[in-house]
């Protein structure tokens, strides 16, 4: 429906141009018959009778072609009815008749040209309108935005980006719409929204088997007769945040996490995440610490904005923060997706320079934590139509999105709804590639799985990257950027902790992730023999300066964990063991190993551990655990351990 005020209220503005010698007629001097038809057209518009208004205006213009007010009204009626080619011709005729009568006509001429995707032609009229001195307030902002969009679109079409979308196939796409996809970190589980029976929204899931998506199945444990939509799967595929329309018929965010392989009833996220406003389209970060979503709550930049809530130390979600004017515009932003790299945000927007409707953008997190200037993903990924929500695989190479503008697919030739597609994402729009670490934790004695706590930090500075608990099978998954060195710690009440350090090279991929198995040793009871401790535990993240007993700063995280272990187990006594390789003299190596063991001992004492619970010993090169013939072996032999003692 055409809003009648969008046409009639403009006519208070038409005659705000410059005085000139008239070569046209206005409603003040036109003949009575033409004026009567013109007034009839306005009456029809007031009553929303648009076809009758169009016919009356056509009769008016046939009788009096130079009746400028009637021609402008007719042109705008065509524009509001999306008859862009006709509207453009009528505005051009009106401007030719009276170039200075209605500066606003240049703006509407530009709108018609822009909607015809003639971006070059839209720029000239916009510049004239902005230079007229009559562009003010919201209209001036609209014109400036349209000019920026026309300029961008004209250049983008000249420099298309690679884009070859492929349908996800008939097991996913149906005659019903499929949209708002989400993918687990390993790329094996896809969740998405569909409209069952073309009405209510439900969440469906599909598993990738031998490179093929299986037939999508409704997630009955979470779906209700209401609308359940926009799922966001956790990195390990075990938890989900999604939207459901509930209180006041607004959408709110809900959460469910699998227990023993089953989805329990979801819980509505409490305030301050959910409010009386609309909250939907969540995106949970790979580390589970940030929750991005769309909302029309007060305090935003436009009607629909992107927000983020951060997980607090007590497990609650903090007060959501607006992503600010760099991301959010005066128009709408929707469907955020935070890539597992934690640094790249993809979203839909109508408010940044683009092709006129919803375009897809990315923004990269800056060193100070703010978001950078959004980057339009370019043509032909973005077009004059609405582009749907986009997600990107862990390695950054493949994008998935929903669209209804790629034409019928072989699955359903009568397709008139959105479907899911994938395409190879060009290099300039990719995030930092990431992979995942899969850890299995067991009891060293019984081999039963443990729900151990696991923490991953950057080795060079100790900054935390991932933290969580293994599941009932002892499995844990952490998503990490490629090309960094990491430290991992596994701990469980009643057990000695275990540490590892590892590097994720650029050869690590989704199909070949880093996998490790860890066995935790029970803490021996007081009075037990040294053997009951099942041998020493290597402190793999304790480092010294070369040929020195000076602890390097990156050792702090590991040493503090050892302090915490001793504080939590006041009956535990340990000995710190130092070892070297066989480079250098035996005497020097013995001295160095003892000095390094003492350095750890001194650190523990300085941090409140009683000296009576501690001992240290250097073993020099006498107890190698690998060959000293290779550098890799020598590196393993240079180690610091702790061992439970009586």
Buried (B, 14 or more C-beta within 10 A) or exposed (E): EBEBEEBBEBBEBBBEBEEEEEEBBBBEEBEEEBBEBBEBBBEBBEEEBBEBBBBBBBBBBEBBEBBBBBBBBBBBBBBBBEBBEBBBBBBBBBBEBBBEBBBBBBBBBBBBBBBBBBBEBBBBBBBBBBEBEBBEEEBBEBBEBBBBBBBBBBEBBEEEBBBEBEBBBEEBBBEBBBBBBBBBBBBEBBBBBBBEEEEBBBBBBBBBEEEEBBEBEBBEEBBBEBBBBBBBBBBBBBBBBBBBBBEEEBBBBBBBBBEEEEBEEBEEBEEEBBBEBBBBBBBBBBBBBBBBBBBBBEEBBBEBBBBBBEBEEEEEBBEBEBBEEBBBBBBBBBBBBBBBBBBBBBBBBBBBBBBBBBBBBBBBBEEEEEBBEBBBBBBBBBBBBBBBBBBBBBBBBBBBBBBBEBEEBEBBEEBEBBBBBBBBBBEEBBBBBBBBBBBBBBBBEEEEBBBBBBBBBBBEEBEEBBBBEBBEEBBBBBBBBBEBEBBBBBBBEEBBBBBBBBEBEEEBEBEEBBEBEBBBBBBBEEEBEBEBBBEBBBBBBBBBEEEEBEBEEBBBBBBEBBBEBBEEBEEBBBBBBBBBBBEEEEEBBBBBBBBBBBBBBBBBEEBEBEEEBBBBBBBBBEBBEBEBEEEEBBEBBBBBBBBBBE
